[in-house]
Amino acid sequence: MTSRLFQNIVHQMKDVIDRELGVIDDTGLIVACSDTMKNGEQIEEIPDMIESTQDILVYNGFTFQPVYDETKIEYMVFVAGEDEIAKKYASILAISIDNIKQYYDEKYDKATFVKNVILDNILPGDISVKAKELHLPLEAHRVVFFIRTFDGNDVYVHDTIQNLFPARNKDFVFVIDKHNIALIKEVKSDLEHKELEQIAKTIVDTLATELLVKVYVGIGTVVNHIRDLAKSYKEARVALEVGKVFETENYIISYDNLGIGRLIYQLPTTLCELFLAEVFKKGSIDDLDEETLQTINKFFENNLNVSETSRQLYVHRNTLVYRLDKIQKITGLDLRVFDHAIIFKVAMMVKRYLDSNPIKI
C-alpha cells in the first residue's frame, strides 16, 4: 500500500479534525501523519500492542484502532487524545484507510504485480518499491514452473493447480494463454533439484488423474530476489521449447538439465547449417538408415562401450564393429574415438534442432 494515498486521506481529515492523526504499519513505522515531520519514525511499542485483542487501544495520550487484512492486523490508525471523541475520529479514519486499502489491493494486488514482473511489464526500478508497498518480501527463494496443455486450457486446470498450492501470499498461479499456465512458487533455500521435479510430477499426475489432461512442465532456476522472477520464467519456457526438441519422451524438463541442448538452441540456424556442412563433408547424416541411427544412439547411451552395446542390441560384437566401420566410411567420423563421438553427438542434436523449425521466444 502506498503511503502517498494514506497521506492524502490524513491531509484531508486534518482540515476537519483539529488533532494530530496518522497511520502506522505492523512494525510500528509511521507511514502517514498530519505532522509530516514524524513520517518514517518508529513507535517501538506497536508490535506488542498488536498482540492485544482490543479493537480500541489507548496509549501515551493517543487512541489507536487496527485495520485488518483478513484476520491479521496490517495497519493501525492513531488520533491524539484518549476521550470518546478521539475514539470516534479513530474509527472514521480506520474506515477510510480500510476502504482505500481494499480499492488499492484490488487494483494493484500481489498476484497482478507478480504476473507483471514475470512478463517484464514493470520497470526494474519500480519492482522493489511496489513489492514493499504490497508487503511482498524482496528476497525469498522462488521458482517458476511453466505448464503447457496440448488439449486446450480451461478454468479447471487453473483451479486444480491453484488448489495444489493454496498459499496465495507465497504461491501464484496465472493463465498466460489458452495453452499455458505459470506457477510461481516460494521454496526453501536448501531445496534439492529432485524436489522441484517432484513438485512438477505432482502437477502432471494430478491433472492426468483428475482431469485426464496431459501437460508438460518446464522448470526455471531458483532465484532469491523478486526482480529475477522474469529470468526464471524465461528459463522455464526455454526448457519446454528445448525439451520439445531434445527430450521428446519427458513430460518434465528442467532448465538446469538441458546441457548442450540449451547452447544449441541459442545458435542462429545459419550457423548450425554451416556446422553440419563442415562435419559431414563426405556424406550427409540423412544417408544413415534407421537401424544405423538406433545403433549410434545405443552406443552413446552405453558410453561408447562396444561390448555392452552389442549385448543390448542382441548382435555379435563383430556385427557392431562392422556397423561402426560403415558409419566411419559414410561420415568420416569414427565413433570409437572420443573426439569424433562428441562431434557426431553435437551434430545429431543440431540436425534435430533444425528439423524442429525452431521459433525463438
N, C-alpha and C positions, 0 to 999 in steps of 0.2 A: 504494500500500500504506500503510495507516495505521500510524503509528509506535506507536500505543497497543497494537496486537497484538504488535508486536515487543517493546515494553517489558514486556508481561505475561510473555512467554517468558523474557526476560532476568531478570526478577524471580524467576521460579520456579527458574531454573537457578542463580541466585546463592545460593540456600539450600543447594544441593548442591555447587557449585563454589566453593571459597573463594579466588576470584581475580576480578580486575576483568575484565569482559567486556562486549561490546556489538555494535552493528550500525552500519555507515556506508553511505551511498549512493554512487553512482558519481562524485559531485562531491567526496567527502571529508567530507560533513556527517554528524555523529554523530546518528542518528535514535533510538537507544535505547542505554542504558548502565546498568550496575549502579550506577555513580556518577552519579546523576541530575543532578548539577551540571554534568556535561560535555555533556549533551544540547544540541544546537544549535551546538556548537563545530565548527570546521573543521580537518581534517587536510590541509594543503596538498599533501603528497606523494602522496596516494592516486591522483589521476589518472595520475601517472607509473607508480605501482605496478601499475595496472590493465593497462597496456600489456604487462606481463610475462606470459609464457605459463605460469608456475608455478602449480600448484594451491595450494601452501602457501608463504606468504611470511613471512619473519621480519624485523622491523624495529623498532629502538629499544625493545627489551625486550618486544615483543608479537608474537604469532603471528596471521597473517591468513589467511583462506580465503574465496575468492569464492563467491557464489551467483549462478547464471546465469539469465538469461531467454532460453531457447533457446540461442543461441551468444554472447550478449552478457552481460558482467558487469553485473548490476543492483545488487547489494549485496555488501558484504564484512563478515564477522564477525571479531571480534578477541578474543583472550584474553591476559591478562598472562602472560609467560613465553616462553622460547624452547626449552623442553625437549620431550620426546616426549609428556609428559602434556598440555602446552598444545596440542600438535597434535591429540591425541585429543579434547580438550574443544572445540577449534575445529571439528573435523569433526562432532561431535554437535550443536553449536549451528547449524552450517550446514545440516544435515539438517532440524532443527526449523524453522528460518526458511524453508527452501525448501518444506516441506510446508504451513505456514500461508500462505505466499505463493500457492501453487497453489490452495489452498482459497479464498482471498480473491479471486484473479483469476477463478476460475470463477463465484463468486457475484456479484462486482461488477466484471466485466470491462469493458473500454473500450467495446465495442460496446453493451452494455446501458446503460451510462452515457450514451452519446451519444444513444441512442434515447429515453431518459427526458428528456434535455434538449430534444430537438425536439418531444416530445409534452407538454412542460410538466408532467412528472411528478416534478420535483425542485424543491425550493425554491431561489430565486435565490441566497440566501446560502450554499447548500451547493455550488453549482456549482464555484466556484474551489477550494474545499477538496478536493472529490472529484477534480477534474481534476489537481491537484498530486499527490494520492496515486497516481493511475494513470499519472503521468508523461505526461499529455497537455498539450501547450502551450496556454496560455490564449489567447495571441494568435497567430493564424495565419489566413491568408485562406482561408475556406471558403465553399461554396455548396451549396444543396440543390436536387436535381433530383427532381421528383415524377412518377413514371412510372405511367400508368394503362393497363391492358389491358382491352379490352372483350370478349375471348373467354374470360375467366376466367384466373386466375393459377395457376401450378404451380411446382414446385421448379426446373424447367429454366429458367424466366425469371429467377428469383433467381440461380441458379448462373451463367447466361450473363452477367448483368450483373456479378456478383462476379468472374468471370474477366477481364472487360474492365478492371477496376480492382482488381488484386491487392494493392495496398499496404494491408494490413489495419490497420496502425497509423496510417494517414493517411486512408484512404477506407473508408466503412462503407456497407453495403447492408442494408436492413431490409424485411421484408414487413410492411406496415401492415394489409392485409386481402386478401381474395381477388382484388381488382381493382387494388390499389395497392402500389407499392414506392417507397421513398425511398432516394436515393443522396446521401450527404454526402461531398463531395469537397474535398480541400485543393488550392488553386490558387496560382499565382504572383501576387505583388502587382500586377504590371503586365499581367495577363491582359486582353486586349481582349474586348469583349462577343461579337464574332463567333466567338471561340474557344470560348466557353461554348456557343453554338449548334452549333458543330461537334462538341463532345462529345455534345450531345443527339442530333445527327444520326447519330453513330456508334452510339448505343444503338438508335435507331429502325431503322436499316439492318441492324444485326446481328441483332436479334430477328426482323425481317422475312425475312432471308435464311436464318438457321439454324433458326428455329422456326416460320416462317410466321405470326408473331404480330404483329398491328397494335397499336401503342401510341401514346399521346400523352404528351408530356413538357412539364411546366411548370418554369420556371427561376426560382428566387428571386434576390434580390440577394446579392452577395458581402459577407460580414461578416468583420470582423477580430478578433472575440472570441468565444469558445466560447459565452458566455451568449446571444449574438444568433442562434444557430442556429435557435431556435424561431421567430424573426421570419422568417428566410429560408424556413423550412419552410412557414409560413402563406402567405407570398407565392407560393411555388411552387404551392400548392393553389389559391389565388385566381386565379393565372394560368391554370390549367386551367379553372376554373369560368367565368371571364370569357371566355376564349378560345372556350369551347364556345358562347357566345352571339354574340360579335362576330368571331371568327377561325375560322369553321367549316371552312375549307379547309386550315388549317395544322395540322400534327402537332406542331409545336414552338412553344410560346408563352412568351415571357419577360415577367416582371412589369414590367421596365423599359420594355417597348414597348407596354403596354396603353393608354397615353394616357388619353383621356377616358372610355374604357370602364371603367377602374378606378374613376373617380369615380362614374359612373352606378351601378355595382354596389354602391356603399356607400349609395345612397339608399333610403329607405323606398318601398315600392311605392305607397303612398297619395300621396306627394309626386310621384311620376312620373306618376300618373294625372291629378293636378291640372295638371301642366305640359302634358300633351298636350291637355287640355281647353281650356287658355288659348291654346295655339299654334294649334289648329285650330278656331277659333270658327266659321269659315264652312263648313267641311266636314271630314270625317274623313280620315285618311290611308288608311283602308280603301276610300275612294271611288276611289283611283288603281288603274288596271289594271296588269297585269304589264309591258306594253310601256312604260308611263309610268315605272314604277319602275326598269326597266332603263335608260331614258334618264337618269333622275336619277343613278343610280349611276355611269354612264359620264361624265356631266357633272362629277361630283365627282372622279372619277379623273383627269380632264384639267384640274383646277384652274380650273373654270368657263370653259374656253376653248370658245367656240361652234364655231369652225371645225374644231378638232381633233376635237371630239366628233362633229360631223356626219360627218366623214371616217371615223371608226372605226365609226360606226353605219351607214355606207353610205346616208345620207339627205341630201337637199338642205339647205343652211343654213336656208332659209325654213321647211322642214318642222320642223326642230329648234326654231326660234323659235316656230312655231305651238304645238308641244308645251309649251314653257316658258310661253307665254301661258295655255294651258289649265290648267297646274298653278297658276298665279297666281290664276286665276278660282276654282278649287276650294278652294285652301288660303289664299289671301290673301297668299302669300309669293312674291316674285319672286326666283328662284334666281340671277339675274344680278347681284343686289345682294349684296355680300359678307355683310353682317349678316344678311340673310334666309337666305342659304345656310347660315350657321353654325347658326342656329336650326333650320332644317329638318334638317340633318345630325344634330344632337343629338336632335331629336325622333324621327328614324328609329331611332337607336340605343336610345332609351328604349322605343320600341314593341317593338323586337326583344327587349329585356331583359324587358319584361312578358310577352311571348308565350312566353318560355322557362320560365315558372314558377320564378323564382329561389329557390334554397334557400341560406340563409346558412350558412357554416361557421365 
